[in-house]
Amino acid sequence: FVFLLKGLGSTTSITVDFGDGTAISYVNISSIDDGVKHIYSKVGIYQVSATATNMLGFDRVILYLHVSCRLEHIQLLAPAVVVKNKEVNLTAVLHPSNVGTVTYYWWFDNKTEPVVTLDGTMSFTLSKEGSHTVTVQASVGNTVLQDQMTVAVYEYFQSHVLAFSSNLDELNPGVSEWREDIGRVVKSSVVQVTGISEDQLLVTVLPGLPTTAEIFIVPEKRSRRGGMDEKWAHLDQLSQVLLSALNQDLIQFTLKPGVQVNVYATRLSPAPLMDSSDSSLSGTAVIMLVSVILMGLAIFVIYKFKRYSMPDLLYEVCNVRKCEPGIIANTHSKISPQQNSLSAAFT
């Protein structure tokens, strides 16, 4: 509210500056008997001023307004499946996003001490296979909200990005419970069509539009016999079976009576992932082997070149071409002293 303590209101104009780049002027104070209303789009501390002006001069008053916003929802974003010993990026998304200074508390499994940050993103490395629980808490003033999700860790896995027919977007409410239900339905359809074990499939429907999902093919719970190459080949075989079914439009489900949804494989499917500690060693060995071969070839070439002086090389050329002896003699005699010294240096 703006009150005029002295002066005639009908002849005094009022200008209110809200401190966010917006200002409003009133011809007389009687037009703002109900108060001045303004909506701030961002939280912060604003300098608000009111200036009264008439024919005798002006007066100005200032106040500082602290604008805050109540945190309503927090969502934790993280990959559903990650490779062991690989860095994982975690993100906490706030709704609304502009709520002022936020303190984040990150909890991993049953650890008693959280990781505290002032940023809604962080990285973490999981070194043990299995399921791990990640919890994030956001604290703003007297409000504390949290979200939690489970991250599966494997030594290797295959994954593909899935797309859906457009009619699914029209029925997407944008809530996590709906995404979880769609993930279960897609997984059930894949198991039924491909015969892949349910324990080896994980499906995560991603937030946002258009509706997309990611399907993961993970190793069996019981370790297969054989080396890593054989296990990886088995996983790759299952991946090809899945892609074949997707490309033939065999993966589909009924969302409700009269609404049939098809599932497709996009061209943006990520590359197969695995723990690269072993592969890096084999790559180093290959580089060393190639280096040894190149060094051997270089030594062989130098050795062959040093066996012959320049006259000997010319003699060999003439011998191959069956030159006359006189030509050979003339060739020897025409070699300059510089060429002789060069020949001596190589012999």
C-alpha positions in Angstrom: 0.0 0.0 0.0 1.1 3.6 -0.7 -0.1 6.4 1.7 0.3 10.1 1.3 0.9 11.7 4.7 1.0 15.3 3.5 -0.1 17.0 0.3 -3.2 17.0 -1.8 -3.8 13.5 -3.3 -5.7 14.7 -6.3 -2.7 16.8 -7.6 0.1 14.4 -6.6 1.3 11.7 -9.0 2.9 8.5 -7.7 5.5 6.3 -9.5 6.2 2.9 -8.0 9.4 1.1 -9.1 9.4 -2.6 -8.2 13.1 -3.1 -8.7 12.9 -5.8 -11.4 12.8 -3.4 -14.3 9.0 -2.7 -13.9 7.6 0.7 -12.9 4.0 2.0 -12.8 2.9 5.7 -12.6 -0.5 6.8 -11.2 -2.0 10.3 -11.9 -3.3 10.7 -8.3 -3.2 8.6 -5.2 -6.9 8.1 -5.1 -6.5 5.6 -7.9 -4.5 3.2 -5.7 -6.7 3.0 -2.7 -6.8 -0.8 -3.1 -3.0 -1.0 -3.0 -0.4 -1.8 -5.7 -0.2 -5.4 -6.9 2.8 -6.9 -8.7 4.0 -10.4 -9.5 7.7 -11.3 -9.3 8.9 -14.0 -11.6 12.2 -14.7 -9.7 13.1 -15.0 -6.1 15.6 -12.5 -4.6 15.8 -9.2 -2.7 14.4 -6.2 -4.6 14.6 -2.5 -3.9 11.1 -1.1 -4.2 10.6 2.7 -4.3 7.6 5.0 -4.4 8.1 8.6 -5.6 5.4 11.3 -5.1 5.5 14.4 -7.3 3.5 17.6 -7.4 4.0 21.3 -8.3 5.8 21.9 -5.0 8.4 19.2 -5.4 8.8 15.4 -4.8 9.4 12.9 -2.0 10.7 9.3 -2.3 10.6 6.3 0.0 12.4 3.0 -0.4 11.9 -0.5 1.1 13.6 -3.8 0.4 11.4 -6.7 -0.4 12.6 -10.4 0.0 10.7 -12.6 -2.6 10.8 -16.3 -1.9 9.1 -19.3 -3.5 8.0 -22.5 -1.8 9.6 -25.7 -3.1 6.9 -28.1 -4.3 8.6 -31.1 -5.9 12.1 -32.6 -6.5 13.0 -35.2 -9.0 16.2 -37.2 -9.1 17.6 -38.0 -12.6 20.2 -40.8 -13.0 20.8 -43.7 -15.4 19.0 -46.8 -14.4 22.0 -49.1 -15.3 25.6 -48.1 -15.2 29.0 -49.8 -15.7 31.0 -50.8 -12.7 33.8 -48.3 -11.9 32.4 -45.7 -14.3 31.5 -42.2 -13.2 27.7 -41.6 -12.8 26.1 -38.2 -13.2 23.3 -37.4 -10.9 20.9 -34.4 -11.2 18.2 -33.1 -8.9 15.5 -31.1 -10.7 13.4 -28.7 -8.6 9.8 -27.5 -9.3 9.7 -24.6 -9.4 13.3 -24.1 -10.3 13.7 -20.6 -8.8 13.4 -21.1 -5.0 16.5 -19.3 -3.8 19.5 -20.9 -2.1 19.2 -24.7 -1.9 21.3 -27.2 0.1 21.5 -30.7 -1.3 22.1 -33.9 0.7 23.1 -37.0 -1.3 22.8 -40.4 0.4 24.3 -43.6 -1.1 22.9 -46.9 0.1 23.1 -47.1 3.9 25.9 -44.7 4.5 25.4 -42.6 7.6 27.1 -39.4 6.3 25.6 -37.7 3.2 27.5 -35.7 0.6 26.5 -32.0 0.9 26.5 -29.7 -2.1 25.0 -26.3 -3.1 24.6 -27.5 -6.7 21.9 -29.8 -8.0 24.4 -32.0 -9.9 27.2 -34.3 -8.8 29.2 -37.3 -10.0 29.8 -40.6 -8.2 31.5 -43.9 -8.9 30.0 -47.3 -8.0 32.5 -50.1 -7.7 30.3 -52.9 -6.6 27.9 -54.9 -8.9 24.3 -55.1 -7.8 21.5 -52.6 -6.9 22.3 -49.3 -5.2 19.9 -46.8 -3.7 20.5 -43.1 -4.3 18.6 -40.5 -2.3 18.8 -36.7 -2.6 17.3 -34.2 -0.2 16.7 -30.5 -1.1 16.5 -28.1 1.8 15.1 -24.5 1.3 14.3 -22.6 4.4 11.9 -24.7 6.4 11.1 -27.0 3.5 12.8 -30.3 3.0 11.9 -32.6 0.1 13.5 -35.8 -1.2 13.5 -38.3 -4.1 15.0 -41.7 -4.4 15.9 -44.2 -7.1 17.7 -47.5 -7.6 20.7 -47.7 -9.8 21.8 -51.2 -11.1 25.6 -51.8 -11.6 27.0 -54.4 -14.0 30.3 -55.2 -15.5 28.8 -55.0 -19.0 25.4 -54.6 -20.6 23.6 -53.7 -23.8 21.1 -51.0 -24.2 18.8 -49.5 -26.9 16.6 -46.4 -27.0 13.0 -47.0 -27.7 10.4 -44.8 -29.4 6.6 -45.2 -29.3 3.8 -44.4 -31.7 2.6 -40.8 -31.4 -0.8 -41.8 -29.8 1.0 -42.5 -26.6 2.1 -38.9 -26.2 -1.5 -37.8 -26.1 -2.1 -39.9 -23.0 1.2 -39.2 -21.2 0.3 -37.4 -17.9 4.0 -36.8 -17.1 4.0 -38.6 -13.7 6.5 -41.2 -12.5 3.9 -43.8 -11.7 2.6 -43.8 -15.2 6.1 -44.2 -16.6 6.7 -47.1 -14.3 3.5 -48.8 -15.5 4.5 -48.3 -19.2 7.9 -49.8 -18.5 6.4 -52.9 -17.0 4.1 -53.3 -19.9 6.9 -52.9 -22.5 9.1 -55.4 -20.6 6.3 -58.0 -20.5 5.7 -57.6 -24.2 9.5 -58.1 -25.0 9.7 -61.2 -22.8 6.6 -62.7 -24.5 7.8 -62.0 -28.0 11.6 -62.7 -27.8 11.8 -65.3 -25.0 14.5 -63.3 -23.2 14.6 -63.9 -19.5 12.7 -61.3 -17.5 15.7 -61.1 -15.1 17.9 -59.9 -17.9 15.7 -57.0 -19.0 15.3 -53.5 -17.5 13.1 -50.8 -19.0 13.1 -47.2 -18.0 10.6 -44.7 -19.5 12.2 -41.3 -19.7 10.4 -38.1 -18.6 9.3 -35.5 -21.2 7.8 -35.5 -24.6 7.9 -37.2 -27.0 7.7 -40.4 -24.9 10.9 -42.4 -25.1 12.4 -45.3 -23.1 15.6 -47.2 -22.7 15.8 -51.0 -22.5 18.8 -52.7 -20.9 19.9 -56.3 -21.5 22.1 -57.3 -18.5 24.0 -60.5 -17.7 22.3 -63.5 -16.1 22.2 -63.6 -12.3 24.0 -67.0 -12.5 27.4 -66.5 -14.1 27.7 -68.4 -17.4 30.7 -70.6 -18.0 33.4 -69.4 -20.4 35.4 -66.3 -20.8 34.4 -62.7 -21.1 34.3 -62.9 -24.9 31.8 -65.8 -24.8 29.6 -64.0 -22.2 29.6 -60.8 -24.3 28.8 -62.8 -27.4 25.7 -64.2 -25.7 24.5 -60.7 -24.7 25.1 -59.5 -28.2 23.0 -62.4 -29.5 20.1 -61.4 -27.3 20.5 -57.8 -28.4 20.1 -58.9 -32.1 17.0 -60.9 -31.2 15.5 -57.9 -29.6 16.3 -55.6 -32.5 14.8 -58.0 -35.0 11.5 -58.1 -33.1 11.5 -54.3 -32.9 12.2 -53.9 -36.6 9.4 -56.3 -37.4 6.9 -54.3 -35.3 6.3 -57.3 -33.0 6.6 -55.3 -29.8 3.3 -53.6 -29.1 0.7 -53.3 -26.3 -2.8 -52.1 -25.7 -3.0 -49.0 -23.5 -6.7 -49.0 -23.3 -9.6 -50.4 -25.5 -9.0 -49.1 -29.0 -5.5 -47.7 -28.4 -2.7 -49.9 -29.7 0.8 -48.6 -29.1 3.8 -49.8 -31.2 7.4 -49.8 -29.9 10.3 -49.0 -32.2 14.1 -49.0 -31.9 15.5 -45.6 -32.6 18.8 -44.9 -34.5 20.2 -43.3 -31.4 20.8 -46.5 -29.5 23.9 -46.1 -27.4 26.9 -48.4 -28.0 27.4 -51.5 -25.8 29.0 -50.7 -22.5 31.4 -52.7 -20.4 34.2 -52.3 -17.9 37.2 -51.3 -20.1 39.9 -52.2 -17.6 40.7 -55.5 -19.4 40.2 -54.1 -22.9 42.6 -51.2 -22.2 45.4 -53.7 -21.4 44.8 -55.7 -24.6 44.8 -52.4 -26.6 48.2 -51.6 -25.1 49.6 -55.0 -26.0 48.4 -54.5 -29.6 50.1 -51.1 -29.8 53.4 -52.6 -28.5 53.2 -55.4 -31.0 52.8 -53.0 -33.9 55.6 -50.9 -32.6 58.0 -53.9 -32.5 57.0 -54.9 -36.1 57.7 -51.4 -37.4 61.0 -51.2 -35.6 62.0 -54.5 -37.1 61.2 -53.3 -40.6 63.2 -50.1 -40.1 66.2 -52.1 -39.0 65.9 -54.5 -41.9 65.8 -51.6 -44.4 68.8 -49.9 -42.9 70.8 -53.1 -42.9 70.0 -53.8 -46.6 70.9 -50.3 -47.5 74.3 -50.3 -45.7 75.4 -53.6 -47.4 75.9 -51.8 -50.7 78.1 -48.8 -51.5 77.0 -46.4 -54.2 79.3 -48.0 -56.9 78.0 -51.5 -55.9 74.4 -50.3 -56.3 75.2 -48.9 -59.8 77.0 -52.1 -60.7 74.0 -54.2 -59.7 71.7 -52.0 -61.8 73.9 -52.4 -64.8 74.3 -56.1 -64.2 70.5 -56.5 -64.2 70.2 -54.6 -67.4 73.2 -56.5 -68.9 75.3 -53.3 -69.5 78.6 -53.6 -71.3 81.8 -53.7 -69.2 82.9 -50.4 -70.6 79.8 -48.7 -69.4 80.3 -50.2 -65.9 83.9 -48.9 -65.9 82.8 -45.5 -67.0 80.1 -45.5 -64.3 82.7 -46.2 -61.7 85.0 -43.5 -63.0 82.3 -40.8 -63.0 81.6 -41.1 -59.3 82.5 -37.8 -57.6 84.7 -37.6 -54.4 81.5 -36.5 -52.5 79.7 -39.7 -53.6 82.8 -41.8 -52.6 82.7 -40.3 -49.2 79.0 -40.9 -48.9 79.5 -44.5 -50.0 82.2 -44.9 -47.4 79.9 -43.5 -44.7 77.3 -46.2 -45.4 79.8 -49.2 -45.6 
